[in-house]
Amino acid sequence: MYGKIIINISAILFVAMCQIAFVAGLPDIFNRINIAVIVLVFILSFSNLRLALYWALLLGIVIDVYSFFVFGTYLLLFLIVTLCAYFLFINFFTNRSLYSLVALSILSSILFKLLLFFSSFLVYSFGLKDYFLQIDLQRELKTVVVESLLAVLFFYFFNYVNKNSRFEFLSRYKI
């Protein structure tokens, strides 16, 4: 049990540090990629809601420490996105195929970006910070496309690493 906890905490710290240190140093469109949201969607799809919420909680805390936003912003947004992704996964995406995971990743990324812009606007409106994020739709759409390609790469990586995974390219239902 303690081994799983240590592995999960190490993986969470690795994802957070990749998000903070590696992605932030990339060129224009690539530095806005949110690896954490994509990983949360895959944890939610691969495991269960409880583990995904733990990941969202710890990822939010670690990324909030290094963020310029009000503390708790990423924590709250990751929890909201994880719960919304779970709702969509249970009610609308009934299988674990490539298409459903990519669609869920795209919807989660768009939701995260919208909530981040909205929370930035609220913080600016209440005078807590003297700036807010500006929306550049063309850049954000390009970023969502890159994030969906990254989700496809994660899908094939997980299928290659774990031969007994529950993911399928197309679901095989007998009619």
N, C-alpha and C positions, 0 to 999 in steps of 0.2 A: 504494500500500500504506500509506504513512504517513498519507494522507488518511483512509482507513478507520479506522485506529487512533485518530486524533485525533477523528473523529466518534463512534466508540464510547465513548471516554473521556469526551467532552463529554456524551453522552447518559447515561452511567452517573452522572456527577456531577449532572446535571439530575434524574434519577430519585431519587437519594439525597437531594438537597437538598429535593425536593418531599416525600419521605417524612419527612425530619427537620423541616423548617421549616413546610410547609403543612399536612400531615395532622395533625401534633401540635397545631395550633391550632384544629382543628375541634371542633364540639360532641361530646357524649357518645359515641354509637355510631360516628360517623365518624372519630374520632381513633384508633381501633384498627384501621383499614383498613391493610392492608399492600400498597401499590402495587408494591413490589419483587417480591413473589412472583408477582403477576399478570403483571408485565412479564417475569419470568424464564420463565414458562410460554409466553408469546407468542414470546419469542426462541427458545425451544426448538422450538416448533411451526413458526415461520416460517423459521428458519435451521437450525442443527445443534447437536449436543451440545457441541462444542468452544467455539463462541461463547457458548453459554449458561453453560458452566462459567467462562469468562473473566468474563462479566458477574456471575455469582454470587460469584466471588472478589473482584472489585473493589468490588461493592456491599457485600459483607460487611465488607471492610476499612474503607470509608468510613463505613458506618453504625455499625460497632464503635467508631470513634473518638469518636462522639457519644453512645454508648449508656452506660447505667449498669450494664449487665451486665458480666461478666468478658470481657476482650478475647478475641475469637475466637469468641464465642457465635454471633453472626449469620453470620460467615464459615462456620462449620461447619454451621449449620442451613441456610443457602442452598445449600451444596454438597450436603447430604443430600437436601433437597427437590428440587433440580434432577435429581439422579440417580434418585430415586424417580419423579419425573414423567416422565423419559425412559423408564424401565422400563415405566410404565403406558402411555405414548404408543405405544411400539413394540409391546407385547404385547396390549393391550386396546383401545386407541382407534386403529383402523387408518386412519381417514380424518381429514381436516382440516375438519370441519364445525363449525358453531356449537355443536351439542350436545356434541361431544367436547371442544371447548376449554373450554366452561363447566364441564363435569363435571371435567375435569382441573384447572381453576382452583380449583374447590370442594375437591376432594380435596387439592390442594397446600396450600391455605390451612388446612384442618383439620389436616393433617400438621404444618405449620409451627407452628400454635398449640399442638398437643399436645407437640411437641418443645421449644418454648420454655417451656411450663409445667414439663415434666419436667426440663429443664436448670436452671431456676430452683429447683426443689425439690432437685436434687442439690447445687447450689452452697450452698443454705441448710443442707442436711444435713451437709455437710463443714465448715461454719462459715466459709466464705469471705466470705459476706455475711450480714447479720442480717435479711434479709427475703426473702420469696418471693412470686411472683404468686399471687393468688387467682383461682380459676376461677368466673366467673359465666356459666353455660351460656346463659341467656336472652340476655344481651348478646352473647356470642360467636356464637350462632346468627344474631342480627340482623346482626352484622358480616359473617358469611359470606354472607348474602343480599345485603347491599350490595356486597360484593366480587364476587359473581356478576353483579350488574347492571352493575358497572363493567367486568367482563370482556366482557359483551355490547356495551357502548359501545365498548370497544377493538376488538372484532371488526368492528363496523360502521364505525368510523373507519379501520381498516386496509383494509377493502374499498373505502371511498370514496376514500382517498388513492392506493392502489395497485390499479389496474384489472386488472393481470396477476397478482394474488395467487393463491396456491394454496388459499385458503380458499373453502369453498362453504357455502351455507345447508343444503342437503341434497346428499348425494353422488349422482352420476348414474352408476350402474352399469348396464350392459346385461346383461340376464339371458338 
